[in-house]
Amino acid sequence: MACVRMNGAMSRRILLPLILCAAQVHGQEQFGIANSNWSGTDAVPLNPARLATQWPWLDINIAGANMFAWNNYVFLSKQHSLVGEIRNGMNGTNGDLSIGTDRSLRDKKLFSSIEFKGPAFAWSLGRTAIGLSMRSRSVTSAVGIPNSLAVFASEGLGYSPQHGIRYPESNFRLSCAAWTEFGGSIGRILVAQGNTLISGGVTAKYLMAHAGAALQVDEFDYEVLDTARIEVYNARAQYGFAMPGTNAGKGFGVDVGFEYQRTENEVDRYVPHSESTGCKPALYLWRFGVSVIDIGGMKFNDAVSGTLTNSTASIPDHVNMEMDGAEGIDSLFASDFTAYRSNKDLHIGLPTAVSIQYDRRITNSFFIGADLVQPMAGTQGTRLRRVATVAIVPRFETKRFEAALPIVLHEYRKPTVGLMLRLNNLILGTDNILPLIARPNVYSVDAYVRLKITLFRSPFCRGRKDTGATSKPGAASMPCAAPTDR
């Protein structure tokens, strides 16, 4: 590992490429709240089938935000916890933050996500539930980045230990995009028999794209000769840029999921939030869900893109290269690289993934969940890639209070421990709380917040005594919701 102080040009060289890519454009899954039985609108993005058996009658999201960043190259090192560093800064004491780089792995990865959640609701209508949502998202993913390029990105092309060395690199890509999506969801209980509840759900999304950029490199054989000269012996790559705009493109997306619940009591006549079931949710022993999320993509208008096929280039003075926006980058490729072809087509796929969720009830208030999110983006193309994640989430939940401690592995390495608190209609959480209270090297950061209005009981059940459990099957009382939805 290498470590340097976080000051001056070095800090800017490390952070600026990441900031610029993000500017051209969800922890990522918020596991602390996503598994909750009271999560409502926050359960739908991971599996829309959760709508059908949600425990709140109506969950309304007023506003919310998420931010997430993870990589396996750059880390923040410190002598104190972040809380301690902030306290020292407020007291006028100089902090001791430094940036380090981990060069032990050949291929580097970077993932970041910023999300602003607008108005949304999840509403139970008996065995069917519906939802609407609006959110703006910015996602960046970089995979397979060679160690040599990562070092040049952090140290600058003037890094002499790598001068005069030929690097035949291949198969890496970078994609980033920003968009606003408008989603409509529906969930339905498909089977309610014996101790079995099976539900399904789907979310359809219209995407209004704001900006995007993508680079796919199949081969890049290069050498930095000295502080000024670069020789490219062979390059096969595709790239594209779409400058920011309110409506820079459009697209469509779909989430689909199913869930199985093994219930404590028989549920032959179970209708959520109805008097016939005692106005209480069906308690489960365990539940298992599977979903495919973020299927689809966007097409950008007026994009600048091109292809390099077995191209070579000789750049005598990279220090004085001038690039003025996307058109300037395109002109640079056209003038300096052979076998170059320009076009106006740019498609960027959503970060598609398969998600598996398991949750077990230990007591009426204590649960342990387990989640797997596996990206489906291949090594080719311009699809955004989600971070591969495994999580174990113990939690204590009641109607108006909840606490969870998610243990999360990103890309199956370097586990983090988080904390989520739900205080009635306010949710605060992170999947990585250790940097706030301890002094580990920090490779990731995330946080999320929600402000909601939650109606726990339907109008048909208001004033009814809270029995604490569902009524037994075959109860004589009639359901209060419309019989056509049974």
C-alpha positions as CSV (number, residue, x, y, z in Angstrom):
1,M,0.0,0.0,0.0
2,A,1.0,3.6,-0.6
3,C,-0.1,6.5,1.6
4,V,0.1,10.2,1.1
5,R,-1.1,13.3,2.9
6,M,-4.4,14.7,1.6
7,N,-3.4,18.1,0.4
8,G,-2.7,20.0,-2.8
9,A,-2.5,18.6,-6.3
10,M,-2.3,15.0,-5.2
11,S,-5.7,15.1,-3.5
12,R,-7.2,16.8,-6.6
13,R,-5.7,14.2,-9.0
14,I,-7.3,11.4,-7.0
15,L,-10.7,12.9,-6.4
16,L,-11.3,15.0,-9.5
17,P,-12.0,12.2,-12.0
18,L,-14.6,10.7,-9.6
19,I,-16.3,14.0,-9.0
20,L,-16.4,14.9,-12.6
21,C,-18.0,11.6,-13.6
22,A,-20.6,11.9,-10.8
23,A,-21.3,15.5,-11.8
24,Q,-22.1,14.4,-15.3
25,V,-24.9,12.4,-14.1
26,H,-28.7,4.3,-3.3
27,G,-25.8,2.5,1.2
28,Q,-26.8,1.4,-2.2
29,E,-29.6,-0.9,-1.2
30,Q,-30.2,0.4,2.3
31,F,-30.4,-3.0,3.8
32,G,-31.1,-1.6,7.3
33,I,-34.6,-0.5,6.3
34,A,-35.2,-2.6,3.1
35,N,-35.9,-5.8,5.1
36,S,-38.3,-4.2,7.6
37,N,-41.9,-5.2,7.7
38,W,-42.8,-1.6,8.1
39,S,-40.6,-0.2,5.3
40,G,-43.5,0.3,2.8
41,T,-42.1,2.3,-0.1
42,D,-38.5,1.4,0.8
43,A,-39.1,-2.4,0.3
44,V,-40.4,-2.0,-3.3
45,P,-37.1,-1.2,-5.1
46,L,-35.5,-4.4,-3.9
47,N,-38.6,-6.6,-4.5
48,P,-42.0,-5.2,-5.7
49,A,-43.8,-8.3,-4.4
50,R,-43.3,-6.9,-0.9
51,L,-46.2,-4.5,-1.7
52,A,-48.8,-7.2,-1.5
53,T,-48.2,-8.2,2.2
54,Q,-46.9,-4.9,3.5
55,W,-47.7,-4.3,7.2
56,P,-48.6,-0.6,6.9
57,W,-51.9,0.1,5.3
58,L,-50.6,3.3,3.6
59,D,-46.9,4.4,3.5
60,I,-46.2,7.8,2.1
61,N,-42.7,9.0,1.4
62,I,-42.4,12.8,1.6
63,A,-38.7,13.2,0.9
64,G,-35.5,11.2,1.2
65,A,-31.9,10.9,0.0
66,N,-29.2,8.2,-0.3
67,M,-25.5,8.4,-1.1
68,F,-23.1,5.5,-1.5
69,A,-19.5,5.1,-2.7
70,W,-17.2,2.1,-2.6
71,N,-13.9,1.3,-4.3
72,N,-11.0,-1.1,-3.7
73,Y,-8.1,1.3,-4.5
74,V,-8.3,4.7,-2.7
75,F,-8.9,4.8,1.0
76,L,-9.0,7.4,3.7
77,S,-6.6,6.9,6.6
78,K,-6.8,8.7,9.9
79,Q,-5.6,8.7,13.5
80,H,-9.0,9.5,14.9
81,S,-12.6,8.5,14.1
82,L,-14.5,10.9,11.8
83,V,-16.3,12.2,14.9
84,G,-13.0,12.9,16.5
85,E,-11.7,14.6,13.3
86,I,-14.8,16.8,13.1
87,R,-14.4,17.7,16.8
88,N,-10.8,18.6,16.3
89,G,-11.7,20.7,13.3
90,M,-14.3,22.6,15.4
91,N,-11.7,23.2,18.1
92,G,-9.3,24.6,15.5
93,T,-6.9,21.6,15.8
94,N,-5.4,20.3,12.6
95,G,-6.7,16.9,11.6
96,D,-4.6,14.0,10.4
97,L,-6.4,12.7,7.4
98,S,-4.4,11.1,4.6
99,I,-5.3,9.3,1.4
100,G,-3.8,6.0,0.6
101,T,-3.8,3.6,-2.3
102,D,-4.0,-0.2,-2.2
103,R,-2.0,-1.6,-5.2
104,S,-2.2,-5.2,-4.1
105,L,-5.0,-6.1,-6.6
106,R,-4.6,-6.0,-10.3
107,D,-8.1,-4.9,-11.2
108,K,-9.7,-1.9,-9.6
109,K,-13.4,-1.3,-9.1
110,L,-15.5,1.8,-8.3
111,F,-19.2,2.2,-7.6
112,S,-21.1,5.3,-6.5
113,S,-24.8,6.1,-6.3
114,I,-26.6,9.3,-5.3
115,E,-30.4,9.3,-5.1
116,F,-33.0,11.8,-4.2
117,K,-36.4,10.3,-3.4
118,G,-39.4,12.4,-4.2
119,P,-43.1,11.8,-3.3
120,A,-44.1,8.1,-3.3
121,F,-46.7,5.9,-1.7
122,A,-47.5,2.2,-1.2
123,W,-51.1,1.4,-0.5
124,S,-52.8,-1.9,0.4
125,L,-56.2,-2.5,-1.2
126,G,-56.8,-6.0,0.2
127,R,-55.0,-8.8,-1.7
128,T,-53.8,-6.2,-4.2
129,A,-51.5,-3.2,-3.4
130,I,-50.4,-0.4,-5.6
131,G,-47.6,2.3,-5.5
132,L,-46.3,5.3,-7.3
133,S,-42.8,6.8,-7.0
134,M,-40.5,9.4,-8.3
135,R,-36.8,9.5,-7.7
136,S,-33.6,11.0,-9.3
137,R,-30.6,8.8,-9.5
138,S,-26.9,9.2,-10.4
139,V,-24.8,6.0,-10.8
140,T,-21.2,5.5,-11.6
141,S,-19.5,2.1,-12.1
142,A,-15.9,1.2,-13.1
143,V,-14.7,-2.4,-13.4
144,G,-11.5,-4.1,-14.4
145,I,-9.5,-0.9,-14.2
146,P,-5.8,-2.0,-14.6
147,N,-3.5,-1.2,-11.7
148,S,-1.2,0.8,-14.0
149,L,-4.0,3.2,-15.1
150,A,-5.2,3.5,-11.5
151,V,-1.7,4.6,-10.4
152,F,-1.4,7.1,-13.2
153,A,-4.9,8.4,-12.3
154,S,-3.8,9.0,-8.7
155,E,-0.2,10.0,-9.1
156,G,-0.4,11.8,-12.5
157,L,1.2,10.9,-15.8
158,G,4.5,12.3,-14.4
159,Y,4.9,9.3,-12.1
160,S,8.4,8.2,-13.1
161,P,8.5,4.7,-11.7
162,Q,6.0,3.7,-14.4
163,H,7.8,5.5,-17.3
164,G,9.3,3.4,-20.0
165,I,7.2,0.3,-19.2
166,R,4.9,-1.1,-21.8
167,Y,1.5,-2.1,-20.4
168,P,-0.7,-4.4,-22.6
169,E,-4.0,-3.8,-20.8
170,S,-7.5,-5.2,-21.7
171,N,-11.2,-5.5,-20.8
172,F,-12.1,-2.6,-18.6
173,R,-15.0,-0.2,-18.7
174,L,-16.4,2.9,-17.1
175,S,-20.1,4.1,-17.2
176,C,-22.0,6.9,-15.5
177,A,-25.5,8.3,-15.9
178,A,-28.0,10.5,-14.3
179,W,-31.8,10.2,-14.7
180,T,-35.2,10.8,-13.1
181,E,-37.6,7.8,-13.1
182,F,-41.3,7.7,-12.6
183,G,-42.5,4.3,-11.4
184,G,-45.8,2.6,-11.0
185,S,-46.0,-0.7,-9.0
186,I,-48.5,-3.4,-8.3
187,G,-48.4,-6.3,-6.0
188,R,-50.8,-9.2,-5.6
189,I,-51.2,-12.1,-3.2
190,L,-51.4,-15.0,-5.7
191,V,-51.8,-18.0,-3.3
192,A,-53.2,-17.9,0.3
193,Q,-53.7,-21.5,1.3
194,G,-52.8,-23.4,4.5
195,N,-49.7,-21.9,5.9
196,T,-48.5,-20.6,2.5
197,L,-48.6,-17.0,1.2
198,I,-47.2,-16.4,-2.3
199,S,-47.2,-13.0,-3.8
200,G,-45.9,-11.3,-6.9
201,G,-45.2,-7.8,-8.0
202,V,-43.9,-5.6,-10.8
203,T,-42.8,-2.0,-11.2
204,A,-42.7,-0.3,-14.6
205,K,-40.6,2.9,-14.9
206,Y,-40.3,5.7,-17.4
207,L,-36.8,7.2,-17.4
208,M,-35.9,10.8,-18.3
209,A,-32.2,10.9,-18.8
210,H,-30.1,13.9,-17.8
211,A,-26.5,13.0,-18.7
212,G,-24.3,10.0,-19.5
213,A,-20.9,8.8,-20.4
214,A,-19.4,5.3,-21.2
215,L,-16.1,3.8,-22.1
216,Q,-15.5,0.2,-23.0
217,V,-11.9,-0.9,-23.7
218,D,-11.2,-4.3,-25.2
219,E,-7.5,-3.6,-25.6
220,F,-5.2,-0.8,-24.7
221,D,-1.5,-1.4,-25.2
222,Y,0.4,1.7,-24.2
223,E,3.6,3.2,-22.8
224,V,4.2,6.5,-21.0
225,L,7.8,7.3,-22.2
226,D,8.4,10.4,-20.0
227,T,6.7,13.4,-18.5
228,A,5.4,14.5,-21.9
229,R,5.2,11.6,-24.4
230,I,2.7,8.7,-24.7
231,E,2.8,5.9,-27.2
232,V,-0.3,3.8,-27.9
233,Y,0.6,0.6,-29.8
234,N,-2.9,-0.7,-30.1
235,A,-6.4,0.4,-28.9
236,R,-9.7,-1.2,-29.5
237,A,-12.5,0.7,-27.6
238,Q,-15.9,2.3,-27.8
239,Y,-16.9,5.5,-26.0
240,G,-19.8,8.0,-25.8
241,F,-20.7,11.2,-24.0
242,A,-24.0,13.0,-23.6
243,M,-23.8,16.5,-22.2
244,P,-26.1,17.4,-19.2
245,G,-29.7,18.4,-20.0
246,T,-33.1,18.3,-18.5
247,N,-34.3,15.8,-21.2
248,A,-31.0,14.5,-22.7
249,G,-32.7,11.1,-23.5
250,K,-35.3,8.7,-22.4
251,G,-35.8,5.0,-21.6
252,F,-37.8,2.4,-19.7
253,G,-37.2,0.0,-16.9
254,V,-38.9,-2.9,-15.1
255,D,-38.5,-4.6,-11.7
256,V,-40.2,-8.0,-11.1
257,G,-40.3,-10.2,-8.1
258,F,-42.0,-13.0,-6.1
259,E,-42.1,-13.9,-2.4
260,Y,-43.0,-17.0,-0.4
261,Q,-44.1,-16.8,3.2
262,R,-44.4,-19.7,5.6
263,T,-47.0,-18.4,8.0
264,E,-47.6,-19.2,11.7
265,N,-51.3,-19.8,11.2
266,E,-53.4,-20.9,8.3
267,V,-54.3,-18.1,5.8
268,D,-57.0,-19.6,3.6
269,R,-59.1,-16.5,4.0
270,Y,-56.4,-13.9,4.6
271,V,-57.1,-10.4,3.4
272,P,-54.6,-7.8,4.6
273,H,-55.9,-4.9,6.6
274,S,-59.5,-6.2,6.9
275,E,-61.7,-6.9,9.9
276,S,-62.0,-10.6,8.9
277,T,-58.3,-11.1,9.9
278,G,-58.5,-9.1,13.1
279,C,-56.9,-6.0,11.3
280,K,-53.5,-7.6,11.9
281,P,-50.8,-8.8,9.5
282,A,-50.3,-12.5,9.1
283,L,-47.2,-13.4,11.1
284,Y,-44.7,-15.5,9.3
285,L,-42.1,-18.0,10.5
286,W,-39.9,-17.1,7.5
287,R,-40.1,-15.5,4.1
288,F,-38.1,-15.9,0.9
289,G,-38.1,-13.6,-2.1
290,V,-36.4,-13.4,-5.4
291,S,-36.4,-10.5,-7.9
292,V,-34.8,-9.0,-10.9
293,I,-34.4,-5.3,-10.6
294,D,-33.5,-2.4,-13.0
295,I,-34.1,-4.3,-16.2
296,G,-33.9,-1.8,-19.1
297,G,-31.9,1.3,-20.1
298,M,-31.8,4.7,-21.8
299,K,-31.0,6.1,-25.2
300,F,-29.4,9.6,-25.3
301,N,-30.1,12.3,-27.8
302,D,-27.3,14.2,-29.6
303,A,-24.6,12.1,-28.1
304,V,-21.0,12.1,-29.2
305,S,-19.5,8.6,-29.6
306,G,-16.9,6.8,-31.5
307,T,-15.0,3.5,-32.0
308,L,-11.3,2.8,-32.1
309,T,-10.4,-0.4,-34.1
310,N,-6.8,-1.5,-33.9
311,S,-5.8,2.1,-33.6
312,T,-2.4,3.5,-32.8
313,A,-1.3,7.0,-31.6
314,S,1.8,9.0,-30.7
315,I,1.2,11.9,-28.4
316,P,4.3,14.1,-28.1
317,D,3.1,16.4,-25.4
318,H,0.2,15.2,-23.2
319,V,0.6,18.1,-20.8
320,N,-0.6,20.7,-23.3
321,M,-3.5,18.7,-24.7
322,E,-6.8,20.8,-24.6
323,M,-10.2,19.2,-24.4
324,D,-13.2,21.4,-24.4
325,G,-16.2,19.2,-23.5
326,A,-17.4,16.2,-25.4
327,E,-16.7,17.6,-28.8
328,G,-13.1,18.4,-27.8
329,I,-12.6,14.8,-26.6
330,D,-14.0,13.5,-29.9
331,S,-11.7,15.8,-31.9
332,L,-8.7,14.5,-29.9
333,F,-9.5,10.9,-30.8
334,A,-10.1,11.8,-34.4
335,S,-6.8,13.7,-34.8
336,D,-4.5,11.5,-32.7
337,F,-5.7,8.0,-33.3
338,T,-5.8,5.9,-36.5
339,A,-8.7,3.6,-37.5
340,Y,-11.3,5.9,-35.8
341,R,-15.0,6.1,-36.6
342,S,-17.4,8.7,-35.1
343,N,-21.2,8.3,-34.6
344,K,-24.1,9.8,-32.6
345,D,-25.4,6.7,-30.8
346,L,-25.2,6.1,-27.1
347,H,-27.2,3.6,-25.0
348,I,-26.6,3.0,-21.3
349,G,-28.2,0.1,-19.5
350,L,-29.6,0.2,-16.0
351,P,-27.6,-1.6,-13.2
352,T,-29.6,-4.8,-13.6
353,A,-29.2,-7.4,-10.8
354,V,-30.7,-10.5,-9.3
355,S,-31.7,-10.1,-5.6
356,I,-32.5,-12.8,-3.1
357,Q,-34.0,-12.0,0.3
358,Y,-34.6,-14.2,3.3
359,D,-36.0,-13.2,6.6
360,R,-36.7,-15.3,9.7
361,R,-38.8,-14.2,12.7
362,I,-37.1,-15.2,16.0
363,T,-39.7,-13.5,18.3
364,N,-42.6,-11.1,17.5
365,S,-40.1,-8.2,17.6
366,F,-36.7,-9.7,16.7
367,F,-35.8,-10.8,13.1
368,I,-32.7,-11.8,11.2
369,G,-32.6,-11.1,7.4
370,A,-30.1,-12.2,4.7
371,D,-29.8,-10.6,1.3
372,L,-27.8,-11.2,-1.9
373,V,-27.6,-8.8,-4.8
374,Q,-25.7,-10.1,-7.8
375,P,-25.1,-7.8,-10.8
376,M,-26.0,-9.1,-14.3
377,A,-23.8,-6.7,-16.3
378,G,-21.3,-8.6,-18.3
379,T,-17.7,-7.6,-19.2
380,Q,-18.9,-6.0,-22.5
381,G,-21.2,-3.2,-23.3
382,T,-22.1,0.1,-21.6
383,R,-24.5,-1.2,-18.9
384,L,-24.1,0.3,-15.5
385,R,-22.9,-2.3,-13.0
386,R,-24.3,-2.7,-9.5
387,V,-22.0,-3.6,-6.6
388,A,-22.2,-7.3,-5.7
389,T,-23.4,-7.4,-2.1
390,V,-24.2,-9.9,0.7
391,A,-25.8,-8.7,3.9
392,I,-26.9,-10.2,7.2
393,V,-29.3,-8.0,9.0
394,P,-30.4,-8.6,12.6
395,R,-33.1,-6.1,13.7
396,F,-35.6,-5.2,16.4
397,E,-38.8,-3.8,15.2
398,T,-42.1,-2.5,16.5
399,K,-44.8,-0.4,14.9
400,R,-43.1,3.0,15.8
401,F,-39.5,2.1,16.6
402,E,-36.9,-0.1,14.9
403,A,-33.2,-0.6,15.1
404,A,-31.1,-2.7,12.7
405,L,-27.4,-3.6,12.5
406,P,-26.6,-4.7,8.9
407,I,-23.4,-6.5,8.3
408,V,-22.5,-6.0,4.6
409,L,-19.9,-7.4,2.3
410,H,-19.3,-5.4,-0.9
411,E,-17.8,-7.4,-3.8
412,Y,-17.4,-10.2,-1.2
413,R,-14.6,-8.5,0.7
414,K,-14.0,-6.0,3.5
415,P,-17.2,-6.3,5.6
416,T,-18.8,-3.2,7.1
417,V,-21.2,-2.8,10.0
418,G,-24.1,-0.3,9.8
419,L,-26.9,1.1,11.9
420,M,-30.5,2.0,11.0
421,L,-32.9,3.8,13.4
422,R,-36.6,4.3,12.5
423,L,-38.3,6.7,14.9
424,N,-42.0,6.6,13.8
425,N,-41.8,8.6,10.5
426,L,-38.1,9.5,10.5
427,I,-35.5,7.0,9.2
428,L,-31.7,7.5,9.6
429,G,-29.3,4.9,8.5
430,T,-25.9,3.8,7.1
431,D,-24.4,0.5,6.1
432,N,-21.0,1.6,7.3
433,I,-20.9,3.2,10.8
434,L,-17.4,2.1,11.9
435,P,-15.6,5.1,10.4
436,L,-17.6,7.4,12.7
437,I,-16.6,5.6,15.9
438,A,-13.3,3.7,15.0
439,R,-10.2,4.2,12.9
440,P,-10.2,1.7,10.1
441,N,-9.1,2.5,6.6
442,V,-12.2,3.8,4.8
443,Y,-12.9,2.4,1.4
444,S,-16.7,3.2,1.4
445,V,-19.2,5.7,2.7
446,D,-22.9,5.8,2.6
447,A,-25.9,7.3,4.4
448,Y,-29.7,7.5,3.9
449,V,-32.6,9.5,5.4
450,R,-36.3,9.4,5.0
451,L,-39.3,11.5,6.1
452,K,-42.6,9.7,5.9
453,I,-46.3,9.6,6.8
454,T,-47.4,6.1,7.8
455,L,-51.0,5.0,8.4
456,F,-50.8,1.7,10.1
457,R,-54.5,0.7,10.1
458,S,-57.1,1.0,7.3
459,P,-60.2,3.2,7.9
460,F,-62.3,0.0,8.3
461,C,-60.2,-1.1,11.3
462,R,-60.0,2.2,13.2
463,G,-61.5,2.0,16.6
464,R,-61.2,-1.7,16.6
465,K,-59.3,-3.2,19.6
466,D,-55.8,-4.2,18.8
467,T,-55.9,-8.0,19.3
468,G,-52.2,-8.5,18.7
469,A,-52.7,-11.4,16.2
470,T,-54.7,-12.3,13.2
471,S,-58.0,-14.1,13.7
472,K,-58.1,-17.8,13.1
473,P,-59.2,-19.0,9.6
474,G,-62.9,-19.2,9.1
475,A,-63.8,-16.3,11.3
476,A,-67.4,-15.3,10.7
477,S,-66.9,-11.6,10.5
478,M,-67.0,-10.2,7.0
479,P,-64.1,-8.3,5.4
480,C,-64.7,-4.6,5.2
481,A,-62.9,-3.9,1.9
482,A,-64.6,-4.4,-1.5
483,P,-65.4,-8.1,-2.0
484,T,-64.2,-7.9,-5.6
485,D,-60.6,-7.7,-4.4
486,R,-60.7,-11.0,-2.6
